[in-house]
Amino acid sequence: MNDDDIERTAPTRRLVRERVMQTLYAYELGHEHGGESMEFLAAQIVQPELKGNSELLEFAQDLMRRVMNNLMELDTIIRSLAENWDFSRIAPIDKVLLRMGIAEILYFPEIPPRVTINEVIEIAKRYSTDKSGIFLNGVLDGVLAKLKKEGRFKKSGRGLLE
């Protein structure tokens, strides 16, 4: 499947998540070596797809901002739950997807956690390794359990609680 296979008539949150992942991934790979700024990358990758859709553009910008502003906390959570994995050896794309998933679980109370986890897994199936979905699912399930245990799970309303 390539980008041409994605329906172009109406952008979806899946497409937004894919473009956010691509932006964060490009930044992750390039920022230590003089790569482009997050703003430049977002302007090239995210914004062209979402012209005229302010709601989805706002979601994309908010997700990117939440990931970048909370990077240390997100990585600490990943390290605590990715047992038997050296953080530096986790595939960069999987790190980005984990950060996005955890950020959605923590900072987007209106999005059901199962939706977030399923979206992350589907995006991983398209862009990462065959086993990434299983790994990401395990870590994100652990995030849910950890947040519930710590009283940090802030989802409420119909369809948002498990």
Backbone as numpy.savetxt, mean C-alpha at the origin, in Angstrom:
# Nx Ny Nz CAx CAy CAz Cx Cy Cz
-0.73 -9.74 -18.25 -1.57 -8.57 -18.25 -0.68 -7.33 -18.25
-1.01 -6.37 -19.07 -0.26 -5.13 -19.08 -1.19 -3.96 -18.80
-0.63 -2.76 -18.78 -1.43 -1.58 -18.45 -2.58 -1.38 -19.42
-2.45 -1.83 -20.66 -3.52 -1.66 -21.63 -4.74 -2.51 -21.29
-4.55 -3.55 -20.48 -5.66 -4.43 -20.10 -6.54 -3.83 -19.02
-6.09 -2.76 -18.37 -6.87 -2.12 -17.33 -7.90 -1.21 -18.01
-9.13 -1.34 -17.61 -10.17 -0.50 -18.18 -9.86 0.97 -17.90
-9.87 1.78 -18.92 -9.47 3.17 -18.79 -10.65 4.12 -18.60
-11.87 3.65 -18.77 -13.01 4.55 -18.72 -13.23 5.14 -17.34
-13.07 4.37 -16.31 -13.30 4.88 -14.95 -12.22 4.33 -14.03
-11.32 5.20 -13.58 -10.30 4.72 -12.64 -10.95 4.16 -11.38
-10.33 3.14 -10.84 -10.83 2.51 -9.62 -9.80 2.68 -8.52
-10.21 2.35 -7.29 -9.23 2.41 -6.20 -8.11 1.41 -6.43
-8.37 0.29 -7.10 -7.30 -0.67 -7.41 -6.25 0.01 -8.28
-6.69 0.70 -9.32 -5.75 1.40 -10.19 -4.99 2.46 -9.39
-5.67 3.17 -8.52 -5.02 4.17 -7.68 -3.94 3.50 -6.83
-4.29 2.39 -6.19 -3.31 1.68 -5.35 -2.11 1.22 -6.18
-2.37 0.74 -7.40 -1.26 0.31 -8.26 -0.34 1.48 -8.58
-0.91 2.61 -8.92 -0.09 3.77 -9.26 0.64 4.31 -8.03
0.00 4.29 -6.88 0.67 4.71 -5.64 1.83 3.75 -5.36
1.59 2.45 -5.52 2.65 1.47 -5.31 3.81 1.73 -6.26
3.52 2.00 -7.53 4.57 2.25 -8.50 5.36 3.52 -8.14
4.67 4.52 -7.66 5.33 5.77 -7.27 6.24 5.54 -6.05
5.70 4.88 -5.04 6.48 4.60 -3.83 7.66 3.67 -4.13
7.44 2.72 -5.02 8.51 1.79 -5.41 9.63 2.54 -6.15
9.25 3.40 -7.09 10.25 4.18 -7.82 11.03 5.07 -6.85
10.33 5.65 -5.91 11.00 6.49 -4.92 11.93 5.64 -4.04
11.45 4.50 -3.60 12.24 3.59 -2.75 13.55 3.21 -3.43
13.49 2.90 -4.71 14.68 2.47 -5.43 15.63 3.62 -5.75
15.08 4.82 -5.92 15.92 5.90 -6.39 16.34 6.95 -5.39
15.65 7.06 -4.26 15.90 8.21 -3.38 17.30 8.25 -2.78
17.92 7.13 -2.55 19.27 7.12 -1.98 20.34 7.37 -3.03
19.95 7.35 -4.29 20.92 7.49 -5.37 20.61 8.70 -6.24
20.00 9.72 -5.64 19.73 10.95 -6.38 18.55 10.86 -7.32
17.63 9.94 -7.04 16.46 9.80 -7.89 15.52 10.98 -7.77
14.43 10.87 -8.46 13.44 11.94 -8.52 12.71 12.10 -7.19
12.14 13.27 -6.97 11.36 13.54 -5.76 10.02 12.81 -5.83
9.42 12.63 -4.67 8.10 11.99 -4.60 7.09 12.81 -5.41
7.17 14.12 -5.32 6.23 14.99 -6.04 6.36 14.80 -7.55
7.59 14.74 -8.03 7.81 14.54 -9.47 7.26 13.19 -9.90
7.58 12.15 -9.14 7.11 10.81 -9.50 5.59 10.73 -9.50
4.96 11.31 -8.47 3.49 11.30 -8.41 2.89 12.04 -9.61
3.53 13.14 -10.00 3.03 13.90 -11.15 3.13 13.09 -12.44
4.12 12.21 -12.53 4.32 11.41 -13.73 3.49 10.12 -13.73
3.30 9.53 -12.56 2.70 8.19 -12.48 1.23 8.23 -12.05
0.91 9.02 -11.05 -0.43 9.01 -10.47 -1.36 10.02 -11.14
-0.94 11.23 -11.21 -1.83 12.31 -11.64 -2.39 12.17 -13.05
-1.63 11.69 -14.04 -2.22 11.57 -15.38 -3.44 10.65 -15.43
-3.46 9.62 -14.61 -4.57 8.67 -14.60 -5.83 9.25 -13.96
-5.65 10.23 -13.09 -6.76 10.67 -12.24 -7.25 12.07 -12.54
-6.84 12.63 -13.65 -7.32 13.97 -14.01 -8.84 13.95 -14.02
-9.40 14.93 -13.35 -10.86 15.04 -13.34 -11.55 14.20 -12.28
-10.80 13.41 -11.52 -11.41 12.62 -10.46 -10.77 13.03 -9.13
-11.27 14.09 -8.56 -10.66 14.66 -7.36 -10.73 13.71 -6.17
-11.78 12.90 -6.09 -11.90 11.97 -4.96 -10.78 10.92 -4.98
-10.53 10.33 -6.14 -9.48 9.32 -6.24 -8.09 9.95 -6.14
-7.93 11.13 -6.69 -6.65 11.82 -6.57 -6.36 12.14 -5.10
-7.36 12.57 -4.38 -7.19 12.85 -2.95 -6.83 11.58 -2.18
-7.49 10.46 -2.52 -7.16 9.18 -1.88 -5.70 8.81 -2.16
-5.27 8.96 -3.40 -3.89 8.63 -3.77 -2.90 9.49 -3.00
-3.15 10.79 -2.98 -2.24 11.70 -2.29 -2.22 11.42 -0.79
-3.38 11.14 -0.22 -3.46 10.84 1.22 -2.71 9.55 1.54
-2.88 8.52 0.71 -2.19 7.25 0.94 -0.67 7.44 0.85
-0.21 8.15 -0.17 1.23 8.39 -0.30 1.77 9.18 0.89
1.04 10.21 1.28 1.45 11.06 2.41 1.48 10.24 3.70
0.47 9.41 3.93 0.43 8.60 5.16 1.59 7.61 5.21
1.91 7.02 4.08 3.03 6.09 4.05 4.34 6.83 4.33
4.57 7.93 3.63 5.84 8.64 3.78 5.98 9.28 5.16
4.91 9.84 5.69 4.99 10.50 7.00 5.13 9.53 8.16
4.80 8.26 7.94 4.82 7.27 9.02 5.73 6.10 8.70
6.71 6.35 7.84 7.60 5.29 7.35 8.28 4.52 8.49
8.81 5.23 9.46 9.51 4.55 10.55 8.56 3.66 11.35
7.38 4.14 11.66 6.40 3.33 12.39 5.97 2.12 11.58
5.71 2.32 10.30 5.29 1.21 9.44 6.38 0.15 9.36
7.63 0.58 9.18 8.73 -0.37 9.11 8.95 -1.09 10.44
8.73 -0.41 11.55 8.84 -1.06 12.86 7.79 -2.15 12.99
6.58 -1.88 12.54 5.52 -2.89 12.57 5.89 -4.07 11.69
6.39 -3.80 10.50 6.78 -4.89 9.59 7.87 -5.74 10.23
8.89 -5.09 10.77 9.99 -5.82 11.41 9.49 -6.71 12.54
8.53 -6.22 13.31 8.03 -6.98 14.46 7.20 -8.19 14.03
6.64 -8.14 12.84 5.75 -9.22 12.41 6.35 -10.13 11.34
7.36 -9.69 10.66 7.98 -10.50 9.62 9.08 -11.35 10.25
8.65 -12.19 11.17 9.61 -13.06 11.86 10.33 -13.95 10.85
11.54 -14.24 11.15 12.38 -15.09 10.30 12.70 -14.44 8.95
12.47 -13.15 8.82 12.80 -12.43 7.60 13.72 -11.28 7.96
14.85 -11.21 7.31 15.73 -10.06 7.45 15.07 -8.92 6.67
14.78 -7.82 7.35 14.05 -6.71 6.73 14.70 -6.28 5.42
16.01 -6.22 5.39 16.70 -5.76 4.18 16.55 -6.73 3.02
16.13 -7.96 3.31 15.98 -8.96 2.24 14.55 -9.11 1.75
13.61 -8.39 2.38 12.24 -8.39 1.87 12.25 -7.63 0.55
11.64 -8.19 -0.46 11.61 -7.54 -1.77 11.07 -6.12 -1.63
11.72 -5.15 -2.25 11.27 -3.76 -2.14 9.79 -3.56 -2.48
9.31 -4.27 -3.48 7.90 -4.11 -3.85 6.99 -4.64 -2.73
7.41 -5.71 -2.07 6.63 -6.24 -0.95 6.65 -5.29 0.24
7.80 -4.65 0.48 7.86 -3.63 1.55 6.89 -2.50 1.27
6.89 -2.04 0.03 5.99 -0.94 -0.34 4.54 -1.36 -0.14
4.19 -2.56 -0.58 2.81 -3.04 -0.44 2.43 -3.22 1.04
3.37 -3.71 1.84 3.09 -3.83 3.28 2.87 -2.45 3.91
3.72 -1.52 3.57 3.56 -0.16 4.11 2.20 0.41 3.72
1.82 0.24 2.47 0.52 0.75 2.02 -0.62 0.06 2.77
-0.54 -1.27 2.89 -1.60 -2.00 3.57 -1.73 -1.60 5.03
-0.61 -1.49 5.71 -0.64 -1.11 7.13 -1.15 0.31 7.27
-0.72 1.20 6.38 -1.20 2.58 6.43 -2.72 2.63 6.24
-3.24 1.86 5.31 -4.70 1.83 5.12 -5.40 1.30 6.36
-4.87 0.24 6.95 -5.49 -0.33 8.14 -5.47 0.67 9.29
-4.36 1.36 9.44 -4.22 2.31 10.55 -4.94 3.64 10.34
-4.86 4.19 9.15 -5.24 5.59 8.94 -6.46 5.82 8.06
-7.08 4.77 7.58 -8.28 4.90 6.75 -9.41 4.10 7.38
-10.05 4.65 8.40 -11.06 3.90 9.15 -12.27 3.49 8.32
-12.49 4.14 7.19 -13.65 3.81 6.38 -13.43 2.61 5.45
-12.19 2.13 5.33 -11.90 1.01 4.44 -11.82 -0.28 5.26
-12.67 -1.26 4.93 -12.62 -2.53 5.66 -11.25 -3.19 5.52
-10.70 -3.75 6.60 -9.37 -4.36 6.52 -9.29 -5.49 5.50
-10.35 -6.26 5.32 -10.33 -7.35 4.34 -10.17 -6.79 2.93
-10.79 -5.65 2.67 -10.65 -5.01 1.35 -9.18 -4.63 1.14
-8.59 -4.00 2.14 -7.18 -3.62 2.04 -6.30 -4.83 1.78
-6.47 -5.87 2.58 -5.63 -7.06 2.44 -5.82 -7.71 1.08
-7.07 -7.84 0.64 -7.33 -8.44 -0.68 -6.73 -7.61 -1.81
-6.82 -6.29 -1.70 -6.24 -5.43 -2.73 -4.72 -5.59 -2.78
-4.08 -5.60 -1.63 -2.62 -5.77 -1.57 -2.22 -7.11 -2.20
-2.96 -8.16 -1.88 -2.64 -9.48 -2.43 -2.82 -9.50 -3.95
-3.91 -8.91 -4.43 -4.14 -8.88 -5.89 -3.07 -8.08 -6.62
-2.66 -6.98 -6.05 -1.60 -6.18 -6.67 -0.28 -6.97 -6.65
-0.01 -7.67 -5.55 1.21 -8.49 -5.47 1.20 -9.59 -6.52
0.04 -10.19 -6.77 -0.05 -11.23 -7.79 0.38 -10.70 -9.16
0.10 -9.44 -9.40 0.41 -8.85 -10.69 1.85 -8.36 -10.79
2.38 -7.86 -9.68 3.67 -7.16 -9.75 4.82 -7.83 -9.00
4.54 -8.80 -8.15 5.61 -9.37 -7.33 5.75 -10.86 -7.61
6.34 -11.59 -6.68 6.62 -13.01 -6.89 5.40 -13.88 -6.60
5.48 -15.13 -6.97 4.39 -16.07 -6.77 4.03 -16.24 -5.29
5.03 -16.16 -4.44 4.80 -16.40 -3.01 4.53 -15.13 -2.21
4.61 -13.99 -2.84 4.42 -12.72 -2.13 3.04 -12.61 -1.50
2.02 -13.06 -2.20 0.66 -12.96 -1.67 0.51 -13.66 -0.34
1.09 -14.83 -0.22 1.01 -15.60 1.03 1.75 -14.86 2.14
2.94 -14.36 1.84 3.74 -13.61 2.80 3.00 -12.36 3.26
2.51 -11.57 2.30 1.81 -10.32 2.62 0.55 -10.59 3.43
-0.20 -11.61 3.05 -1.40 -11.97 3.79 -1.08 -12.30 5.24
-0.03 -13.09 5.45 0.37 -13.46 6.80 0.77 -12.27 7.64
1.57 -11.37 7.06 2.01 -10.20 7.81 0.82 -9.28 8.11
-0.03 -9.03 7.11 -1.16 -8.12 7.33 -2.19 -8.70 8.30
-2.39 -10.02 8.27 -3.24 -10.64 9.29 -2.64 -10.44 10.68
-1.31 -10.54 10.76 -0.63 -10.29 12.02 -0.78 -8.84 12.48
-0.77 -7.92 11.52 -0.98 -6.50 11.85 -2.36 -6.31 12.48
-3.37 -6.91 11.87 -4.73 -6.79 12.43 -4.78 -7.32 13.85
-4.22 -8.50 14.06 -4.24 -9.09 15.41 -3.49 -8.21 16.40
-2.33 -7.70 15.99 -1.52 -6.85 16.86 -2.26 -5.56 17.22
-2.86 -4.92 16.24 -3.57 -3.67 16.49 -4.80 -3.88 17.38
-5.49 -4.99 17.18 -6.64 -5.29 18.04 -6.18 -5.51 19.47
-5.10 -6.27 19.63 -4.57 -6.56 20.96 -4.12 -5.28 21.66
-3.54 -4.34 20.91 -3.05 -3.09 21.47 -4.14 -2.02 21.59
-5.35 -2.33 21.13 -6.43 -1.36 21.18 -6.29 -0.25 20.16
-5.54 -0.47 19.10 -5.31 0.56 18.08 -6.14 0.35 16.83
-6.99 -0.65 16.84 -7.83 -0.95 15.69 -9.02 -0.01 15.71
-9.10 0.93 14.77 -10.08 2.01 14.82 -11.17 1.88 13.76
-11.50 0.71 13.35 -12.55 0.53 12.35 -13.88 0.38 13.07
-14.90 0.97 12.50 -16.23 0.78 13.06 -17.25 0.92 11.94
-18.45 0.45 12.21 -19.50 0.54 11.21 -19.69 -0.78 10.50
-20.78 -0.85 9.77 -21.16 -2.06 9.06 -20.08 -2.46 8.07
-19.67 -3.72 8.13 -18.68 -4.25 7.18 -17.25 -3.91 7.52
-17.02 -3.14 8.57 -15.67 -2.74 8.90 -15.05 -3.56 10.02
-15.88 -4.20 10.80 -15.36 -5.05 11.88 -15.39 -6.49 11.42
-14.46 -7.26 11.92 -14.39 -8.67 11.54 -15.16 -9.52 12.50
